[in-house]
Amino acid sequence: MKVLVTVGSSSFDSLIRAVDQAATKLAAFSFTFQTGTGEYKPKNGSYFARSNEFSSVLVDADVVITHAGAGTVFELLELNKKIIVVPNFDRIDKHQSDLALYIERNNYALVCHDVNLIEDHIEGINMYEPTPYNKDSFFLADELISKLLKR
């Protein structure tokens, strides 16, 4: 099973390190790491900081382990990928925990609140069945423009 670990454009070395360590015990999985601006270089899989080919890597993955960045999470949900969301508590702002709780409450993805438990989440991903995510499109532009013009 192919696993992509992505941290977006920032760094999340504690996640990369935890998955890299877990990878030594998870022979049934192959890992690709997108490391962002982090300094830790994984030893148990291929890695890159950024790539123009990210879409093809993403499509090829069976499972994606991701930081709880809204853009990444919702793109993955729309692609119907099996996801493990890990809020990045290394960041100063704590908004990722809010999104992770929303994802968890709606059963859209597995959520791992502690990077030290990531191995258990990876091992359990095959048995996990998420609730399908349905995107609610926002088509109120005409109504909003109409209301603004009436002012």
PyRosetta script that sets phi, psi and omega in degrees:
from pyrosetta import init, pose_from_sequence

init()
pose = pose_from_sequence("MKVLVTVGSSSFDSLIRAVDQAATKLAAFSFTFQTGTGEYKPKNGSYFARSNEFSSVLVDADVVITHAGAGTVFELLELNKKIIVVPNFDRIDKHQSDLALYIERNNYALVCHDVNLIEDHIEGINMYEPTPYNKDSFFLADELISKLLKR")
pose.set_psi(1, 133.3)
pose.set_omega(1, -177.5)
pose.set_phi(2, -93.0)
pose.set_psi(2, 126.2)
pose.set_omega(2, -178.6)
pose.set_phi(3, -116.8)
pose.set_psi(3, 128.3)
pose.set_omega(3, 172.8)
pose.set_phi(4, -106.7)
pose.set_psi(4, 130.3)
pose.set_omega(4, 175.0)
pose.set_phi(5, -109.1)
pose.set_psi(5, 123.5)
pose.set_omega(5, -178.6)
pose.set_phi(6, -130.6)
pose.set_psi(6, 137.9)
pose.set_omega(6, -178.6)
pose.set_phi(7, -120.4)
pose.set_psi(7, 7.3)
pose.set_omega(7, 179.2)
pose.set_phi(8, 73.3)
pose.set_psi(8, -148.3)
pose.set_omega(8, -173.9)
pose.set_phi(9, -91.4)
pose.set_psi(9, -6.5)
pose.set_omega(9, 178.7)
pose.set_phi(10, -100.4)
pose.set_psi(10, -164.3)
pose.set_omega(10, 177.8)
pose.set_phi(11, -112.5)
pose.set_psi(11, 150.3)
pose.set_omega(11, 176.9)
pose.set_phi(12, -152.9)
pose.set_psi(12, 61.1)
pose.set_omega(12, -175.5)
pose.set_phi(13, -58.3)
pose.set_psi(13, -33.9)
pose.set_omega(13, -178.4)
pose.set_phi(14, -64.3)
pose.set_psi(14, -35.6)
pose.set_omega(14, 176.4)
pose.set_phi(15, -70.5)
pose.set_psi(15, -47.4)
pose.set_omega(15, 179.9)
pose.set_phi(16, -58.1)
pose.set_psi(16, -45.1)
pose.set_omega(16, -179.4)
pose.set_phi(17, -63.8)
pose.set_psi(17, -44.9)
pose.set_omega(17, -177.9)
pose.set_phi(18, -63.8)
pose.set_psi(18, -43.6)
pose.set_omega(18, 178.8)
pose.set_phi(19, -68.1)
pose.set_psi(19, -39.7)
pose.set_omega(19, 178.5)
pose.set_phi(20, -60.0)
pose.set_psi(20, -42.3)
pose.set_omega(20, 177.9)
pose.set_phi(21, -67.6)
pose.set_psi(21, -41.2)
pose.set_omega(21, 178.6)
pose.set_phi(22, -64.5)
pose.set_psi(22, -33.7)
pose.set_omega(22, -177.8)
pose.set_phi(23, -59.1)
pose.set_psi(23, -25.3)
pose.set_omega(23, 179.4)
pose.set_phi(24, -66.5)
pose.set_psi(24, -22.2)
pose.set_omega(24, -177.9)
pose.set_phi(25, -105.9)
pose.set_psi(25, -3.9)
pose.set_omega(25, -172.5)
pose.set_phi(26, -115.2)
pose.set_psi(26, 72.9)
pose.set_omega(26, -174.8)
pose.set_phi(27, -64.9)
pose.set_psi(27, -23.2)
pose.set_omega(27, -177.9)
pose.set_phi(28, -77.4)
pose.set_psi(28, -4.1)
pose.set_omega(28, -177.0)
pose.set_phi(29, -118.8)
pose.set_psi(29, 145.7)
pose.set_omega(29, 170.2)
pose.set_phi(30, -116.0)
pose.set_psi(30, 142.1)
pose.set_omega(30, -170.1)
pose.set_phi(31, -118.9)
pose.set_psi(31, 138.0)
pose.set_omega(31, 168.9)
pose.set_phi(32, -124.8)
pose.set_psi(32, 132.5)
pose.set_omega(32, -175.9)
pose.set_phi(33, -115.3)
pose.set_psi(33, 130.4)
pose.set_omega(33, 169.3)
pose.set_phi(34, -104.0)
pose.set_psi(34, 109.8)
pose.set_omega(34, -166.7)
pose.set_phi(35, -93.3)
pose.set_psi(35, -6.7)
pose.set_omega(35, -179.2)
pose.set_phi(36, 59.2)
pose.set_psi(36, -135.7)
pose.set_omega(36, -178.9)
pose.set_phi(37, -94.3)
pose.set_psi(37, 11.3)
pose.set_omega(37, -178.0)
pose.set_phi(38, -66.9)
pose.set_psi(38, 164.2)
pose.set_omega(38, -179.5)
pose.set_phi(39, -99.2)
pose.set_psi(39, -25.3)
pose.set_omega(39, -177.0)
pose.set_phi(40, -71.7)
pose.set_psi(40, 131.3)
pose.set_omega(40, 178.5)
pose.set_phi(41, -110.1)
pose.set_psi(41, 114.9)
pose.set_omega(41, -178.1)
pose.set_phi(42, -65.1)
pose.set_psi(42, 150.7)
pose.set_omega(42, -178.5)
pose.set_phi(43, -108.6)
pose.set_psi(43, -12.5)
pose.set_omega(43, -172.3)
pose.set_phi(44, -116.9)
pose.set_psi(44, 49.5)
pose.set_omega(44, 178.6)
pose.set_phi(45, 158.9)
pose.set_psi(45, 173.4)
pose.set_omega(45, 177.2)
pose.set_phi(46, -82.7)
pose.set_psi(46, 159.5)
pose.set_omega(46, 179.8)
pose.set_phi(47, -151.6)
pose.set_psi(47, 158.0)
pose.set_omega(47, 175.2)
pose.set_phi(48, -153.2)
pose.set_psi(48, 155.5)
pose.set_omega(48, 179.2)
pose.set_phi(49, -83.2)
pose.set_psi(49, -50.5)
pose.set_omega(49, 177.9)
pose.set_phi(50, -145.6)
pose.set_psi(50, 158.0)
pose.set_omega(50, -179.1)
pose.set_phi(51, -154.8)
pose.set_psi(51, 139.6)
pose.set_omega(51, 172.1)
pose.set_phi(52, -74.1)
pose.set_psi(52, -13.0)
pose.set_omega(52, -178.7)
pose.set_phi(53, -100.1)
pose.set_psi(53, 18.1)
pose.set_omega(53, -175.0)
pose.set_phi(54, -57.7)
pose.set_psi(54, -38.1)
pose.set_omega(54, -179.2)
pose.set_phi(55, -58.8)
pose.set_psi(55, -40.7)
pose.set_omega(55, -179.6)
pose.set_phi(56, -70.8)
pose.set_psi(56, -35.4)
pose.set_omega(56, 176.3)
pose.set_phi(57, -65.1)
pose.set_psi(57, -41.4)
pose.set_omega(57, -180.0)
pose.set_phi(58, -64.4)
pose.set_psi(58, -45.6)
pose.set_omega(58, -179.6)
pose.set_phi(59, -62.9)
pose.set_psi(59, -35.5)
pose.set_omega(59, -177.0)
pose.set_phi(60, -73.8)
pose.set_psi(60, -20.0)
pose.set_omega(60, -175.4)
pose.set_phi(61, -76.8)
pose.set_psi(61, 139.8)
pose.set_omega(61, 173.3)
pose.set_phi(62, -83.6)
pose.set_psi(62, -33.1)
pose.set_omega(62, -177.9)
pose.set_phi(63, -136.9)
pose.set_psi(63, 142.9)
pose.set_omega(63, 175.3)
pose.set_phi(64, -124.6)
pose.set_psi(64, 126.8)
pose.set_omega(64, 172.3)
pose.set_phi(65, -100.8)
pose.set_psi(65, 122.3)
pose.set_omega(65, -172.5)
pose.set_phi(66, -135.8)
pose.set_psi(66, 150.9)
pose.set_omega(66, 167.5)
pose.set_phi(67, -62.6)
pose.set_psi(67, 168.5)
pose.set_omega(67, -176.6)
pose.set_phi(68, -95.0)
pose.set_psi(68, 43.7)
pose.set_omega(68, 173.7)
pose.set_phi(69, -77.0)
pose.set_psi(69, 132.4)
pose.set_omega(69, -173.4)
pose.set_phi(70, -58.6)
pose.set_psi(70, -45.5)
pose.set_omega(70, -178.2)
pose.set_phi(71, -59.1)
pose.set_psi(71, -46.4)
pose.set_omega(71, -179.4)
pose.set_phi(72, -67.3)
pose.set_psi(72, -48.1)
pose.set_omega(72, -176.1)
pose.set_phi(73, -60.3)
pose.set_psi(73, -47.7)
pose.set_omega(73, -177.2)
pose.set_phi(74, -70.6)
pose.set_psi(74, -32.2)
pose.set_omega(74, 174.1)
pose.set_phi(75, -62.0)
pose.set_psi(75, -43.6)
pose.set_omega(75, 179.8)
pose.set_phi(76, -66.4)
pose.set_psi(76, -40.2)
pose.set_omega(76, 178.2)
pose.set_phi(77, -62.8)
pose.set_psi(77, -40.8)
pose.set_omega(77, 179.2)
pose.set_phi(78, -66.7)
pose.set_psi(78, -26.5)
pose.set_omega(78, 177.3)
pose.set_phi(79, -84.9)
pose.set_psi(79, -1.5)
pose.set_omega(79, -178.5)
pose.set_phi(80, 57.7)
pose.set_psi(80, 40.1)
pose.set_omega(80, 176.6)
pose.set_phi(81, -84.7)
pose.set_psi(81, 150.1)
pose.set_omega(81, 168.9)
pose.set_phi(82, -75.9)
pose.set_psi(82, 128.4)
pose.set_omega(82, -171.3)
pose.set_phi(83, -129.3)
pose.set_psi(83, 143.9)
pose.set_omega(83, 166.4)
pose.set_phi(84, -118.3)
pose.set_psi(84, 114.6)
pose.set_omega(84, -178.6)
pose.set_phi(85, -95.3)
pose.set_psi(85, 131.4)
pose.set_omega(85, 179.8)
pose.set_phi(86, -127.3)
pose.set_psi(86, 108.0)
pose.set_omega(86, 178.4)
pose.set_phi(87, -63.2)
pose.set_psi(87, 138.7)
pose.set_omega(87, -177.8)
pose.set_phi(88, -89.7)
pose.set_psi(88, 94.3)
pose.set_omega(88, 179.2)
pose.set_phi(89, -80.8)
pose.set_psi(89, -0.7)
pose.set_omega(89, 175.0)
pose.set_phi(90, -74.7)
pose.set_psi(90, -17.9)
pose.set_omega(90, -179.1)
pose.set_phi(91, -78.1)
pose.set_psi(91, 154.5)
pose.set_omega(91, 178.0)
pose.set_phi(92, -69.0)
pose.set_psi(92, -46.1)
pose.set_omega(92, 178.6)
pose.set_phi(93, -78.8)
pose.set_psi(93, 148.4)
pose.set_omega(93, -173.3)
pose.set_phi(94, -111.8)
pose.set_psi(94, 19.4)
pose.set_omega(94, -176.4)
pose.set_phi(95, -65.1)
pose.set_psi(95, -22.1)
pose.set_omega(95, -179.3)
pose.set_phi(96, -64.6)
pose.set_psi(96, -29.5)
pose.set_omega(96, 178.8)
pose.set_phi(97, -67.9)
pose.set_psi(97, -33.5)
pose.set_omega(97, 177.5)
pose.set_phi(98, -63.7)
pose.set_psi(98, -46.4)
pose.set_omega(98, 179.3)
pose.set_phi(99, -64.8)
pose.set_psi(99, -42.2)
pose.set_omega(99, 179.7)
pose.set_phi(100, -59.8)
pose.set_psi(100, -40.7)
pose.set_omega(100, 178.3)
pose.set_phi(101, -65.3)
pose.set_psi(101, -39.4)
pose.set_omega(101, 177.0)
pose.set_phi(102, -62.3)
pose.set_psi(102, -45.0)
pose.set_omega(102, 179.4)
pose.set_phi(103, -62.3)
pose.set_psi(103, -43.6)
pose.set_omega(103, -179.1)
pose.set_phi(104, -66.3)
pose.set_psi(104, -46.1)
pose.set_omega(104, -179.6)
pose.set_phi(105, -60.1)
pose.set_psi(105, -33.7)
pose.set_omega(105, -178.8)
pose.set_phi(106, -94.0)
pose.set_psi(106, 1.6)
pose.set_omega(106, 178.5)
pose.set_phi(107, 56.8)
pose.set_psi(107, 34.6)
pose.set_omega(107, 178.3)
pose.set_phi(108, -77.9)
pose.set_psi(108, -24.2)
pose.set_omega(108, -178.3)
pose.set_phi(109, -160.8)
pose.set_psi(109, 162.2)
pose.set_omega(109, 170.2)
pose.set_phi(110, -71.9)
pose.set_psi(110, 144.7)
pose.set_omega(110, 176.7)
pose.set_phi(111, -124.3)
pose.set_psi(111, 130.5)
pose.set_omega(111, 178.8)
pose.set_phi(112, -114.3)
pose.set_psi(112, 109.0)
pose.set_omega(112, -177.3)
pose.set_phi(113, -85.0)
pose.set_psi(113, -7.3)
pose.set_omega(113, -178.1)
pose.set_phi(114, -136.7)
pose.set_psi(114, 113.1)
pose.set_omega(114, -176.8)
pose.set_phi(115, -58.2)
pose.set_psi(115, -23.1)
pose.set_omega(115, 179.2)
pose.set_phi(116, -69.0)
pose.set_psi(116, -13.2)
pose.set_omega(116, 179.9)
pose.set_phi(117, -104.3)
pose.set_psi(117, 10.7)
pose.set_omega(117, -173.9)
pose.set_phi(118, -63.7)
pose.set_psi(118, -34.3)
pose.set_omega(118, 179.8)
pose.set_phi(119, -58.2)
pose.set_psi(119, -43.6)
pose.set_omega(119, 178.9)
pose.set_phi(120, -61.8)
pose.set_psi(120, -40.0)
pose.set_omega(120, 179.4)
pose.set_phi(121, -66.7)
pose.set_psi(121, -39.9)
pose.set_omega(121, 178.6)
pose.set_phi(122, -65.0)
pose.set_psi(122, -44.9)
pose.set_omega(122, 179.8)
pose.set_phi(123, -61.7)
pose.set_psi(123, -31.6)
pose.set_omega(123, -176.9)
pose.set_phi(124, -90.7)
pose.set_psi(124, -1.2)
pose.set_omega(124, -173.4)
pose.set_phi(125, -64.9)
pose.set_psi(125, -32.4)
pose.set_omega(125, -179.1)
pose.set_phi(126, -64.2)
pose.set_psi(126, -32.2)
pose.set_omega(126, -178.2)
pose.set_phi(127, -86.8)
pose.set_psi(127, -11.5)
pose.set_omega(127, -174.7)
pose.set_phi(128, -81.1)
pose.set_psi(128, 132.5)
pose.set_omega(128, 176.1)
pose.set_phi(129, -120.9)
pose.set_psi(129, 106.9)
pose.set_omega(129, -179.7)
pose.set_phi(130, -76.8)
pose.set_psi(130, 159.4)
pose.set_omega(130, 170.9)
pose.set_phi(131, -74.7)
pose.set_psi(131, 129.7)
pose.set_omega(131, 180.0)
pose.set_phi(132, -60.0)
pose.set_psi(132, 137.6)
pose.set_omega(132, 178.8)
pose.set_phi(133, -90.7)
pose.set_psi(133, 130.5)
pose.set_omega(133, 176.1)
pose.set_phi(134, -114.9)
pose.set_psi(134, 117.7)
pose.set_omega(134, -178.6)
pose.set_phi(135, -72.2)
pose.set_psi(135, 129.0)
pose.set_omega(135, 173.5)
pose.set_phi(136, -93.7)
pose.set_psi(136, 106.7)
pose.set_omega(136, -179.8)
pose.set_phi(137, -72.0)
pose.set_psi(137, 148.1)
pose.set_omega(137, -178.6)
pose.set_phi(138, -106.2)
pose.set_psi(138, 104.2)
pose.set_omega(138, -176.7)
pose.set_phi(139, -118.7)
pose.set_psi(139, 35.4)
pose.set_omega(139, -177.2)
pose.set_phi(140, -97.3)
pose.set_psi(140, 12.8)
pose.set_omega(140, -176.7)
pose.set_phi(141, -56.4)
pose.set_psi(141, -46.6)
pose.set_omega(141, -179.0)
pose.set_phi(142, -62.0)
pose.set_psi(142, -42.4)
pose.set_omega(142, 179.4)
pose.set_phi(143, -64.9)
pose.set_psi(143, -41.1)
pose.set_omega(143, 179.7)
pose.set_phi(144, -65.5)
pose.set_psi(144, -43.5)
pose.set_omega(144, 178.6)
pose.set_phi(145, -62.4)
pose.set_psi(145, -42.9)
pose.set_omega(145, 179.2)
pose.set_phi(146, -59.6)
pose.set_psi(146, -44.9)
pose.set_omega(146, -179.8)
pose.set_phi(147, -66.9)
pose.set_psi(147, -37.5)
pose.set_omega(147, 179.9)
pose.set_phi(148, -68.2)
pose.set_psi(148, -37.5)
pose.set_omega(148, -179.5)
pose.set_phi(149, -70.4)
pose.set_psi(149, -24.3)
pose.set_omega(149, -179.3)
pose.set_phi(150, -77.4)
pose.set_psi(150, -14.1)
pose.set_omega(150, -177.8)
pose.set_phi(151, -69.8)
pose.dump_pdb("model.pdb")
